[in-house]
Amino acid sequence: MIFDKCGEKLGEALSVFIDVLNPELIVIGSIFARCEKLLRPSMERVIKKEALSLNAAACRIVPAALGESIGDIAALSLSE
């Protein structure tokens, strides 16, 4: 399924990010906020496999709280 492949690629990218920066929280907007239920299982599977276990355990990955409004807020913040 396409969402499995996308979740895997997201997990690969986040694994590198987690290993290099060791963040406590990653907030992802846009498509992840809309499709979290479809992307999260394969994303977490790859992170568990690829990222350092202590770093991965310390990091939470959440969808942006603004959800569908994120683009509107971003556009308004750039207007003069």
PyMOL Python script that loads the backbone (N, CA, C, O; Angstrom):
from pymol import cmd

cmd.read_pdbstr("""\
ATOM      1  N   MET A   1       0.847  -1.190   0.000  1.00  0.00           N
ATOM      2  CA  MET A   1       0.000   0.000   0.000  1.00  0.00           C
ATOM      3  C   MET A   1       0.886   1.245   0.000  1.00  0.00           C
ATOM      4  O   MET A   1       1.974   1.230   0.576  1.00  0.00           O
ATOM      5  N   ILE A   2       0.439   2.293  -0.626  1.00  0.00           N
ATOM      6  CA  ILE A   2       1.231   3.518  -0.771  1.00  0.00           C
ATOM      7  C   ILE A   2       1.537   4.170   0.574  1.00  0.00           C
ATOM      8  O   ILE A   2       2.614   4.736   0.758  1.00  0.00           O
ATOM      9  N   PHE A   3       0.602   4.095   1.511  1.00  0.00           N
ATOM     10  CA  PHE A   3       0.844   4.725   2.810  1.00  0.00           C
ATOM     11  C   PHE A   3       1.907   3.981   3.600  1.00  0.00           C
ATOM     12  O   PHE A   3       2.617   4.593   4.398  1.00  0.00           O
ATOM     13  N   ASP A   4       2.035   2.673   3.399  1.00  0.00           N
ATOM     14  CA  ASP A   4       3.097   1.919   4.061  1.00  0.00           C
ATOM     15  C   ASP A   4       4.463   2.393   3.584  1.00  0.00           C
ATOM     16  O   ASP A   4       5.373   2.598   4.388  1.00  0.00           O
ATOM     17  N   LYS A   5       4.602   2.563   2.279  1.00  0.00           N
ATOM     18  CA  LYS A   5       5.874   3.019   1.711  1.00  0.00           C
ATOM     19  C   LYS A   5       6.196   4.438   2.166  1.00  0.00           C
ATOM     20  O   LYS A   5       7.342   4.738   2.499  1.00  0.00           O
ATOM     21  N   CYS A   6       5.200   5.304   2.183  1.00  0.00           N
ATOM     22  CA  CYS A   6       5.402   6.681   2.641  1.00  0.00           C
ATOM     23  C   CYS A   6       5.779   6.708   4.116  1.00  0.00           C
ATOM     24  O   CYS A   6       6.669   7.459   4.517  1.00  0.00           O
ATOM     25  N   GLY A   7       5.107   5.894   4.924  1.00  0.00           N
ATOM     26  CA  GLY A   7       5.427   5.809   6.345  1.00  0.00           C
ATOM     27  C   GLY A   7       6.833   5.293   6.572  1.00  0.00           C
ATOM     28  O   GLY A   7       7.526   5.749   7.482  1.00  0.00           O
ATOM     29  N   GLU A   8       7.264   4.338   5.746  1.00  0.00           N
ATOM     30  CA  GLU A   8       8.624   3.816   5.853  1.00  0.00           C
ATOM     31  C   GLU A   8       9.648   4.894   5.536  1.00  0.00           C
ATOM     32  O   GLU A   8      10.637   5.037   6.253  1.00  0.00           O
ATOM     33  N   LYS A   9       9.423   5.650   4.474  1.00  0.00           N
ATOM     34  CA  LYS A   9      10.352   6.720   4.101  1.00  0.00           C
ATOM     35  C   LYS A   9      10.385   7.814   5.183  1.00  0.00           C
ATOM     36  O   LYS A   9      11.447   8.350   5.499  1.00  0.00           O
ATOM     37  N   LEU A  10       9.231   8.133   5.737  1.00  0.00           N
ATOM     38  CA  LEU A  10       9.166   9.099   6.830  1.00  0.00           C
ATOM     39  C   LEU A  10       9.944   8.566   8.034  1.00  0.00           C
ATOM     40  O   LEU A  10      10.686   9.313   8.673  1.00  0.00           O
ATOM     41  N   GLY A  11       9.779   7.287   8.344  1.00  0.00           N
ATOM     42  CA  GLY A  11      10.500   6.664   9.450  1.00  0.00           C
ATOM     43  C   GLY A  11      12.007   6.680   9.240  1.00  0.00           C
ATOM     44  O   GLY A  11      12.765   6.903  10.184  1.00  0.00           O
ATOM     45  N   GLU A  12      12.445   6.443   8.002  1.00  0.00           N
ATOM     46  CA  GLU A  12      13.876   6.491   7.696  1.00  0.00           C
ATOM     47  C   GLU A  12      14.438   7.891   7.939  1.00  0.00           C
ATOM     48  O   GLU A  12      15.488   8.044   8.563  1.00  0.00           O
ATOM     49  N   ALA A  13      13.740   8.905   7.446  1.00  0.00           N
ATOM     50  CA  ALA A  13      14.201  10.283   7.625  1.00  0.00           C
ATOM     51  C   ALA A  13      14.198  10.679   9.101  1.00  0.00           C
ATOM     52  O   ALA A  13      15.145  11.300   9.584  1.00  0.00           O
ATOM     53  N   LEU A  14      13.145  10.322   9.804  1.00  0.00           N
ATOM     54  CA  LEU A  14      13.067  10.677  11.213  1.00  0.00           C
ATOM     55  C   LEU A  14      14.095   9.918  12.047  1.00  0.00           C
ATOM     56  O   LEU A  14      14.564  10.438  13.060  1.00  0.00           O
ATOM     57  N   SER A  15      14.451   8.709  11.649  1.00  0.00           N
ATOM     58  CA  SER A  15      15.478   7.946  12.358  1.00  0.00           C
ATOM     59  C   SER A  15      16.814   8.686  12.337  1.00  0.00           C
ATOM     60  O   SER A  15      17.498   8.774  13.356  1.00  0.00           O
ATOM     61  N   VAL A  16      17.176   9.213  11.178  1.00  0.00           N
ATOM     62  CA  VAL A  16      18.419   9.988  11.075  1.00  0.00           C
ATOM     63  C   VAL A  16      18.318  11.240  11.938  1.00  0.00           C
ATOM     64  O   VAL A  16      19.243  11.569  12.680  1.00  0.00           O
ATOM     65  N   PHE A  17      17.203  11.926  11.836  1.00  0.00           N
ATOM     66  CA  PHE A  17      16.968  13.145  12.615  1.00  0.00           C
ATOM     67  C   PHE A  17      17.067  12.855  14.115  1.00  0.00           C
ATOM     68  O   PHE A  17      17.695  13.610  14.857  1.00  0.00           O
ATOM     69  N   ILE A  18      16.450  11.769  14.553  1.00  0.00           N
ATOM     70  CA  ILE A  18      16.458  11.385  15.969  1.00  0.00           C
ATOM     71  C   ILE A  18      17.869  11.040  16.423  1.00  0.00           C
ATOM     72  O   ILE A  18      18.281  11.438  17.513  1.00  0.00           O
ATOM     73  N   ASP A  19      18.613  10.307  15.606  1.00  0.00           N
ATOM     74  CA  ASP A  19      19.971   9.923  15.984  1.00  0.00           C
ATOM     75  C   ASP A  19      20.917  11.114  16.039  1.00  0.00           C
ATOM     76  O   ASP A  19      21.781  11.171  16.914  1.00  0.00           O
ATOM     77  N   VAL A  20      20.771  12.055  15.129  1.00  0.00           N
ATOM     78  CA  VAL A  20      21.689  13.194  15.069  1.00  0.00           C
ATOM     79  C   VAL A  20      21.360  14.248  16.120  1.00  0.00           C
ATOM     80  O   VAL A  20      22.262  14.753  16.789  1.00  0.00           O
ATOM     81  N   LEU A  21      20.079  14.589  16.277  1.00  0.00           N
ATOM     82  CA  LEU A  21      19.698  15.701  17.159  1.00  0.00           C
ATOM     83  C   LEU A  21      19.141  15.273  18.513  1.00  0.00           C
ATOM     84  O   LEU A  21      19.094  16.086  19.437  1.00  0.00           O
ATOM     85  N   ASN A  22      18.724  14.032  18.652  1.00  0.00           N
ATOM     86  CA  ASN A  22      18.159  13.506  19.889  1.00  0.00           C
ATOM     87  C   ASN A  22      17.064  14.416  20.473  1.00  0.00           C
ATOM     88  O   ASN A  22      17.162  14.829  21.629  1.00  0.00           O
ATOM     89  N   PRO A  23      16.023  14.731  19.685  1.00  0.00           N
ATOM     90  CA  PRO A  23      14.958  15.613  20.182  1.00  0.00           C
ATOM     91  C   PRO A  23      14.015  14.885  21.138  1.00  0.00           C
ATOM     92  O   PRO A  23      13.888  13.661  21.094  1.00  0.00           O
ATOM     93  N   GLU A  24      13.364  15.649  21.991  1.00  0.00           N
ATOM     94  CA  GLU A  24      12.346  15.085  22.876  1.00  0.00           C
ATOM     95  C   GLU A  24      10.986  15.033  22.180  1.00  0.00           C
ATOM     96  O   GLU A  24      10.144  14.194  22.502  1.00  0.00           O
ATOM     97  N   LEU A  25      10.783  15.939  21.223  1.00  0.00           N
ATOM     98  CA  LEU A  25       9.489  16.063  20.561  1.00  0.00           C
ATOM     99  C   LEU A  25       9.693  16.458  19.104  1.00  0.00           C
ATOM    100  O   LEU A  25      10.498  17.337  18.796  1.00  0.00           O
ATOM    101  N   ILE A  26       8.961  15.806  18.218  1.00  0.00           N
ATOM    102  CA  ILE A  26       8.922  16.186  16.811  1.00  0.00           C
ATOM    103  C   ILE A  26       7.463  16.434  16.466  1.00  0.00           C
ATOM    104  O   ILE A  26       6.612  15.569  16.673  1.00  0.00           O
ATOM    105  N   VAL A  27       7.179  17.620  15.937  1.00  0.00           N
ATOM    106  CA  VAL A  27       5.820  17.986  15.533  1.00  0.00           C
ATOM    107  C   VAL A  27       5.781  18.021  14.013  1.00  0.00           C
ATOM    108  O   VAL A  27       6.553  18.743  13.382  1.00  0.00           O
ATOM    109  N   ILE A  28       4.882  17.243  13.431  1.00  0.00           N
ATOM    110  CA  ILE A  28       4.775  17.163  11.974  1.00  0.00           C
ATOM    111  C   ILE A  28       3.378  17.620  11.559  1.00  0.00           C
ATOM    112  O   ILE A  28       2.377  17.150  12.099  1.00  0.00           O
ATOM    113  N   GLY A  29       3.321  18.521  10.615  1.00  0.00           N
ATOM    114  CA  GLY A  29       2.039  19.020  10.135  1.00  0.00           C
ATOM    115  C   GLY A  29       1.689  18.433   8.782  1.00  0.00           C
ATOM    116  O   GLY A  29       2.166  17.361   8.410  1.00  0.00           O
ATOM    117  N   SER A  30       0.864  19.138   8.065  1.00  0.00           N
ATOM    118  CA  SER A  30       0.463  18.815   6.700  1.00  0.00           C
ATOM    119  C   SER A  30      -0.138  17.422   6.568  1.00  0.00           C
ATOM    120  O   SER A  30      -1.113  17.097   7.246  1.00  0.00           O
ATOM    121  N   ILE A  31       0.435  16.603   5.703  1.00  0.00           N
ATOM    122  CA  ILE A  31      -0.143  15.295   5.397  1.00  0.00           C
ATOM    123  C   ILE A  31      -0.144  14.384   6.620  1.00  0.00           C
ATOM    124  O   ILE A  31      -1.079  13.604   6.800  1.00  0.00           O
ATOM    125  N   PHE A  32       0.887  14.466   7.464  1.00  0.00           N
ATOM    126  CA  PHE A  32       0.933  13.609   8.643  1.00  0.00           C
ATOM    127  C   PHE A  32      -0.239  13.904   9.570  1.00  0.00           C
ATOM    128  O   PHE A  32      -0.818  12.988  10.154  1.00  0.00           O
ATOM    129  N   ALA A  33      -0.586  15.170   9.704  1.00  0.00           N
ATOM    130  CA  ALA A  33      -1.722  15.532  10.564  1.00  0.00           C
ATOM    131  C   ALA A  33      -3.019  14.922  10.032  1.00  0.00           C
ATOM    132  O   ALA A  33      -3.895  14.549  10.813  1.00  0.00           O
ATOM    133  N   ARG A  34      -3.146  14.818   8.712  1.00  0.00           N
ATOM    134  CA  ARG A  34      -4.355  14.261   8.103  1.00  0.00           C
ATOM    135  C   ARG A  34      -4.351  12.742   8.037  1.00  0.00           C
ATOM    136  O   ARG A  34      -5.409  12.119   8.134  1.00  0.00           O
ATOM    137  N   CYS A  35      -3.193  12.142   7.877  1.00  0.00           N
ATOM    138  CA  CYS A  35      -3.101  10.701   7.621  1.00  0.00           C
ATOM    139  C   CYS A  35      -2.312   9.954   8.696  1.00  0.00           C
ATOM    140  O   CYS A  35      -1.722   8.909   8.420  1.00  0.00           O
ATOM    141  N   GLU A  36      -2.301  10.473   9.891  1.00  0.00           N
ATOM    142  CA  GLU A  36      -1.499   9.870  10.961  1.00  0.00           C
ATOM    143  C   GLU A  36      -1.794   8.384  11.138  1.00  0.00           C
ATOM    144  O   GLU A  36      -0.866   7.586  11.269  1.00  0.00           O
ATOM    145  N   LYS A  37      -3.060   8.000  11.144  1.00  0.00           N
ATOM    146  CA  LYS A  37      -3.432   6.599  11.370  1.00  0.00           C
ATOM    147  C   LYS A  37      -2.886   5.676  10.285  1.00  0.00           C
ATOM    148  O   LYS A  37      -2.643   4.496  10.539  1.00  0.00           O
ATOM    149  N   LEU A  38      -2.693   6.199   9.090  1.00  0.00           N
ATOM    150  CA  LEU A  38      -2.181   5.395   7.984  1.00  0.00           C
ATOM    151  C   LEU A  38      -0.648   5.359   7.945  1.00  0.00           C
ATOM    152  O   LEU A  38      -0.060   4.360   7.530  1.00  0.00           O
ATOM    153  N   LEU A  39      -0.008   6.441   8.374  1.00  0.00           N
ATOM    154  CA  LEU A  39       1.446   6.548   8.296  1.00  0.00           C
ATOM    155  C   LEU A  39       2.168   6.038   9.543  1.00  0.00           C
ATOM    156  O   LEU A  39       3.267   5.493   9.442  1.00  0.00           O
ATOM    157  N   ARG A  40       1.558   6.214  10.718  1.00  0.00           N
ATOM    158  CA  ARG A  40       2.250   5.937  11.981  1.00  0.00           C
ATOM    159  C   ARG A  40       2.734   4.492  12.138  1.00  0.00           C
ATOM    160  O   ARG A  40       3.875   4.306  12.562  1.00  0.00           O
ATOM    161  N   PRO A  41       1.949   3.462  11.827  1.00  0.00           N
ATOM    162  CA  PRO A  41       2.433   2.088  12.068  1.00  0.00           C
ATOM    163  C   PRO A  41       3.747   1.769  11.354  1.00  0.00           C
ATOM    164  O   PRO A  41       4.677   1.255  11.974  1.00  0.00           O
ATOM    165  N   SER A  42       3.829   2.065  10.068  1.00  0.00           N
ATOM    166  CA  SER A  42       5.060   1.759   9.329  1.00  0.00           C
ATOM    167  C   SER A  42       6.189   2.707   9.723  1.00  0.00           C
ATOM    168  O   SER A  42       7.351   2.302   9.736  1.00  0.00           O
ATOM    169  N   MET A  43       5.872   3.955  10.041  1.00  0.00           N
ATOM    170  CA  MET A  43       6.869   4.917  10.496  1.00  0.00           C
ATOM    171  C   MET A  43       7.515   4.436  11.795  1.00  0.00           C
ATOM    172  O   MET A  43       8.740   4.421  11.915  1.00  0.00           O
ATOM    173  N   GLU A  44       6.691   4.045  12.762  1.00  0.00           N
ATOM    174  CA  GLU A  44       7.212   3.593  14.052  1.00  0.00           C
ATOM    175  C   GLU A  44       8.003   2.287  13.920  1.00  0.00           C
ATOM    176  O   GLU A  44       8.991   2.087  14.626  1.00  0.00           O
ATOM    177  N   ARG A  45       7.578   1.414  13.032  1.00  0.00           N
ATOM    178  CA  ARG A  45       8.295   0.158  12.810  1.00  0.00           C
ATOM    179  C   ARG A  45       9.720   0.431  12.327  1.00  0.00           C
ATOM    180  O   ARG A  45      10.672  -0.192  12.796  1.00  0.00           O
ATOM    181  N   VAL A  46       9.856   1.362  11.389  1.00  0.00           N
ATOM    182  CA  VAL A  46      11.176   1.693  10.850  1.00  0.00           C
ATOM    183  C   VAL A  46      12.015   2.419  11.899  1.00  0.00           C
ATOM    184  O   VAL A  46      13.205   2.136  12.032  1.00  0.00           O
ATOM    185  N   ILE A  47      11.422   3.341  12.639  1.00  0.00           N
ATOM    186  CA  ILE A  47      12.169   4.050  13.676  1.00  0.00           C
ATOM    187  C   ILE A  47      12.687   3.067  14.717  1.00  0.00           C
ATOM    188  O   ILE A  47      13.832   3.176  15.156  1.00  0.00           O
ATOM    189  N   LYS A  48      11.863   2.119  15.112  1.00  0.00           N
ATOM    190  CA  LYS A  48      12.277   1.117  16.097  1.00  0.00           C
ATOM    191  C   LYS A  48      13.454   0.291  15.575  1.00  0.00           C
ATOM    192  O   LYS A  48      14.339  -0.094  16.339  1.00  0.00           O
ATOM    193  N   LYS A  49      13.455   0.026  14.273  1.00  0.00           N
ATOM    194  CA  LYS A  49      14.503  -0.777  13.659  1.00  0.00           C
ATOM    195  C   LYS A  49      15.783   0.030  13.410  1.00  0.00           C
ATOM    196  O   LYS A  49      16.884  -0.480  13.620  1.00  0.00           O
ATOM    197  N   GLU A  50      15.648   1.287  12.965  1.00  0.00           N
ATOM    198  CA  GLU A  50      16.791   2.062  12.479  1.00  0.00           C
ATOM    199  C   GLU A  50      17.420   3.005  13.507  1.00  0.00           C
ATOM    200  O   GLU A  50      18.642   3.151  13.533  1.00  0.00           O
ATOM    201  N   ALA A  51      16.619   3.639  14.345  1.00  0.00           N
ATOM    202  CA  ALA A  51      17.140   4.660  15.261  1.00  0.00           C
ATOM    203  C   ALA A  51      17.755   4.012  16.501  1.00  0.00           C
ATOM    204  O   ALA A  51      17.426   2.880  16.855  1.00  0.00           O
ATOM    205  N   LEU A  52      18.645   4.743  17.145  1.00  0.00           N
ATOM    206  CA  LEU A  52      19.205   4.281  18.411  1.00  0.00           C
ATOM    207  C   LEU A  52      18.069   4.150  19.420  1.00  0.00           C
ATOM    208  O   LEU A  52      17.255   5.062  19.568  1.00  0.00           O
ATOM    209  N   SER A  53      18.016   3.037  20.101  1.00  0.00           N
ATOM    210  CA  SER A  53      16.846   2.735  20.944  1.00  0.00           C
ATOM    211  C   SER A  53      16.623   3.760  22.060  1.00  0.00           C
ATOM    212  O   SER A  53      15.478   4.118  22.334  1.00  0.00           O
ATOM    213  N   LEU A  54      17.677   4.236  22.700  1.00  0.00           N
ATOM    214  CA  LEU A  54      17.498   5.225  23.778  1.00  0.00           C
ATOM    215  C   LEU A  54      16.989   6.560  23.228  1.00  0.00           C
ATOM    216  O   LEU A  54      16.128   7.200  23.832  1.00  0.00           O
ATOM    217  N   ASN A  55      17.522   6.966  22.093  1.00  0.00           N
ATOM    218  CA  ASN A  55      17.059   8.218  21.473  1.00  0.00           C
ATOM    219  C   ASN A  55      15.604   8.104  21.032  1.00  0.00           C
ATOM    220  O   ASN A  55      14.809   9.019  21.246  1.00  0.00           O
ATOM    221  N   ALA A  56      15.261   6.972  20.414  1.00  0.00           N
ATOM    222  CA  ALA A  56      13.884   6.776  19.939  1.00  0.00           C
ATOM    223  C   ALA A  56      12.905   6.731  21.100  1.00  0.00           C
ATOM    224  O   ALA A  56      11.795   7.252  20.993  1.00  0.00           O
ATOM    225  N   ALA A  57      13.300   6.115  22.204  1.00  0.00           N
ATOM    226  CA  ALA A  57      12.417   6.019  23.365  1.00  0.00           C
ATOM    227  C   ALA A  57      12.171   7.381  24.009  1.00  0.00           C
ATOM    228  O   ALA A  57      11.121   7.604  24.612  1.00  0.00           O
ATOM    229  N   ALA A  58      13.132   8.289  23.882  1.00  0.00           N
ATOM    230  CA  ALA A  58      13.002   9.608  24.499  1.00  0.00           C
ATOM    231  C   ALA A  58      12.247  10.606  23.631  1.00  0.00           C
ATOM    232  O   ALA A  58      11.952  11.714  24.078  1.00  0.00           O
ATOM    233  N   CYS A  59      11.931  10.224  22.392  1.00  0.00           N
ATOM    234  CA  CYS A  59      11.323  11.154  21.434  1.00  0.00           C
ATOM    235  C   CYS A  59       9.851  10.819  21.184  1.00  0.00           C
ATOM    236  O   CYS A  59       9.501   9.674  20.899  1.00  0.00           O
ATOM    237  N   ARG A  60       8.997  11.844  21.296  1.00  0.00           N
ATOM    238  CA  ARG A  60       7.583  11.700  20.925  1.00  0.00           C
ATOM    239  C   ARG A  60       7.378  12.359  19.567  1.00  0.00           C
ATOM    240  O   ARG A  60       7.954  13.410  19.289  1.00  0.00           O
ATOM    241  N   ILE A  61       6.563  11.745  18.727  1.00  0.00           N
ATOM    242  CA  ILE A  61       6.237  12.306  17.420  1.00  0.00           C
ATOM    243  C   ILE A  61       4.736  12.544  17.395  1.00  0.00           C
ATOM    244  O   ILE A  61       3.944  11.614  17.552  1.00  0.00           O
ATOM    245  N   VAL A  62       4.355  13.795  17.197  1.00  0.00           N
ATOM    246  CA  VAL A  62       2.940  14.171  17.266  1.00  0.00           C
ATOM    247  C   VAL A  62       2.543  14.991  16.041  1.00  0.00           C
ATOM    248  O   VAL A  62       3.389  15.642  15.430  1.00  0.00           O
ATOM    249  N   PRO A  63       1.255  14.961  15.679  1.00  0.00           N
ATOM    250  CA  PRO A  63       0.776  15.831  14.595  1.00  0.00           C
ATOM    251  C   PRO A  63       0.632  17.258  15.107  1.00  0.00           C
ATOM    252  O   PRO A  63       0.404  17.479  16.296  1.00  0.00           O
ATOM    253  N   ALA A  64       0.766  18.216  14.210  1.00  0.00           N
ATOM    254  CA  ALA A  64       0.613  19.622  14.577  1.00  0.00           C
ATOM    255  C   ALA A  64      -0.793  19.872  15.110  1.00  0.00           C
ATOM    256  O   ALA A  64      -1.773  19.395  14.538  1.00  0.00           O
ATOM    257  N   ALA A  65      -0.888  20.617  16.199  1.00  0.00           N
ATOM    258  CA  ALA A  65      -2.179  20.879  16.832  1.00  0.00           C
ATOM    259  C   ALA A  65      -3.077  21.757  15.965  1.00  0.00           C
ATOM    260  O   ALA A  65      -4.299  21.722  16.108  1.00  0.00           O
ATOM    261  N   LEU A  66      -2.488  22.539  15.074  1.00  0.00           N
ATOM    262  CA  LEU A  66      -3.293  23.414  14.227  1.00  0.00           C
ATOM    263  C   LEU A  66      -4.024  22.653  13.130  1.00  0.00           C
ATOM    264  O   LEU A  66      -4.974  23.171  12.544  1.00  0.00           O
ATOM    265  N   GLY A  67      -3.592  21.434  12.849  1.00  0.00           N
ATOM    266  CA  GLY A  67      -4.272  20.599  11.854  1.00  0.00           C
ATOM    267  C   GLY A  67      -4.394  21.276  10.503  1.00  0.00           C
ATOM    268  O   GLY A  67      -3.396  21.733   9.946  1.00  0.00           O
ATOM    269  N   GLU A  68      -5.588  21.345   9.976  1.00  0.00           N
ATOM    270  CA  GLU A  68      -5.838  21.930   8.660  1.00  0.00           C
ATOM    271  C   GLU A  68      -5.640  23.445   8.632  1.00  0.00           C
ATOM    272  O   GLU A  68      -5.538  24.022   7.549  1.00  0.00           O
ATOM    273  N   SER A  69      -5.585  24.096   9.776  1.00  0.00           N
ATOM    274  CA  SER A  69      -5.424  25.551   9.831  1.00  0.00           C
ATOM    275  C   SER A  69      -3.975  25.996   9.727  1.00  0.00           C
ATOM    276  O   SER A  69      -3.705  27.196   9.670  1.00  0.00           O
ATOM    277  N   ILE A  70      -3.050  25.071   9.702  1.00  0.00           N
ATOM    278  CA  ILE A  70      -1.635  25.426   9.739  1.00  0.00           C
ATOM    279  C   ILE A  70      -1.226  26.314   8.555  1.00  0.00           C
ATOM    280  O   ILE A  70      -0.457  27.259   8.736  1.00  0.00           O
ATOM    281  N   GLY A  71      -1.723  26.027   7.362  1.00  0.00           N
ATOM    282  CA  GLY A  71      -1.400  26.847   6.198  1.00  0.00           C
ATOM    283  C   GLY A  71      -1.962  28.250   6.301  1.00  0.00           C
ATOM    284  O   GLY A  71      -1.315  29.215   5.894  1.00  0.00           O
ATOM    285  N   ASP A  72      -3.166  28.367   6.846  1.00  0.00           N
ATOM    286  CA  ASP A  72      -3.779  29.683   7.031  1.00  0.00           C
ATOM    287  C   ASP A  72      -2.977  30.532   8.010  1.00  0.00           C
ATOM    288  O   ASP A  72      -2.718  31.708   7.757  1.00  0.00           O
ATOM    289  N   ILE A  73      -2.589  29.933   9.118  1.00  0.00           N
ATOM    290  CA  ILE A  73      -1.810  30.648  10.134  1.00  0.00           C
ATOM    291  C   ILE A  73      -0.457  31.040   9.574  1.00  0.00           C
ATOM    292  O   ILE A  73       0.008  32.153   9.822  1.00  0.00           O
ATOM    293  N   ALA A  74       0.188  30.155   8.824  1.00  0.00           N
ATOM    294  CA  ALA A  74       1.489  30.463   8.223  1.00  0.00           C
ATOM    295  C   ALA A  74       1.365  31.629   7.236  1.00  0.00           C
ATOM    296  O   ALA A  74       2.223  32.510   7.209  1.00  0.00           O
ATOM    297  N   ALA A  75       0.314  31.635   6.437  1.00  0.00           N
ATOM    298  CA  ALA A  75       0.110  32.711   5.461  1.00  0.00           C
ATOM    299  C   ALA A  75      -0.128  34.040   6.169  1.00  0.00           C
ATOM    300  O   ALA A  75       0.397  35.072   5.750  1.00  0.00           O
ATOM    301  N   LEU A  76      -0.908  34.020   7.227  1.00  0.00           N
ATOM    302  CA  LEU A  76      -1.201  35.249   7.977  1.00  0.00           C
ATOM    303  C   LEU A  76       0.048  35.782   8.665  1.00  0.00           C
ATOM    304  O   LEU A  76       0.215  36.995   8.799  1.00  0.00           O
ATOM    305  N   SER A  77       0.915  34.895   9.097  1.00  0.00           N
ATOM    306  CA  SER A  77       2.127  35.357   9.794  1.00  0.00           C
ATOM    307  C   SER A  77       3.105  36.024   8.841  1.00  0.00           C
ATOM    308  O   SER A  77       3.977  36.769   9.289  1.00  0.00           O
ATOM    309  N   LEU A  78       2.986  35.781   7.543  1.00  0.00           N
ATOM    310  CA  LEU A  78       3.871  36.388   6.558  1.00  0.00           C
ATOM    311  C   LEU A  78       3.312  37.689   5.978  1.00  0.00           C
ATOM    312  O   LEU A  78       4.047  38.447   5.345  1.00  0.00           O
ATOM    313  N   SER A  79       2.038  37.951   6.186  1.00  0.00           N
ATOM    314  CA  SER A  79       1.463  39.167   5.598  1.00  0.00           C
ATOM    315  C   SER A  79       1.914  40.388   6.398  1.00  0.00           C
ATOM    316  O   SER A  79       2.228  40.301   7.585  1.00  0.00           O
ATOM    317  N   GLU A  80       1.934  41.514   5.715  1.00  0.00           N
ATOM    318  CA  GLU A  80       2.385  42.754   6.365  1.00  0.00           C
ATOM    319  C   GLU A  80       1.273  43.472   7.053  1.00  0.00           C
ATOM    320  O   GLU A  80       1.494  44.529   7.644  1.00  0.00           O
TER     321      GLU A  80
END
""", "prot")
cmd.dss("prot")
cmd.show_as("cartoon", "prot")
cmd.util.cbc("prot")
cmd.orient("prot")
